[in-house]
């Protein structure tokens, strides 16, 4: 008669435990332990269609999420271009008056302008200021005057009195800015006319080579006096 085969689990447990402990552990933790099985039935057609539908819905939501436009796409769409109907000098005259009041708040009563006030002027916003080109590498730009409607890192975009939009590069250009004196009646009408003899307008010049910053970066930048070899 063939000998009875010993259970593999009992044989392994008997190597580390006594016969009583081996029998107890095998009975409590192995023989009567529940075994959970996962159903292995093949997926039916309904479940496959549901998974495919959920996958298409997820892909559709991903495509519907808008992506931010790149700088090249913004330029191609003309998002920053001024429409022809808005290229009128008279439209921006109220903006220039608002800028005049804003710049007087920065200057305060500091006349003549001190170094601290000059640093504030460099960090100020110049959209709405009336600038004039007094020196430039391109001779045809000298004398161009208009209200700034866009201040980018490398250029000023102005609207002239002839209702034309001019893009003036900052590099190699010196701009003159005249701040008209505000009367006691808060008129501020001096910005639209040529400087008259004996006027108290504050006139200063901006050297474009030292002004090549975005307006947001310029607001937090500290400007210090330094030697300019080009002068």
Helices and strands as residue ranges (DSSP letters): H 8-14, H 19-25, I 26-31, H 45-64, H 71-77, G 84-86, H 89-107, H 115-123, E 130-136, G 139-141, E 145-151, E 155-160, E 165-169, E 173-179, G 190-192, E 202-207, G 208-210, H 215-219
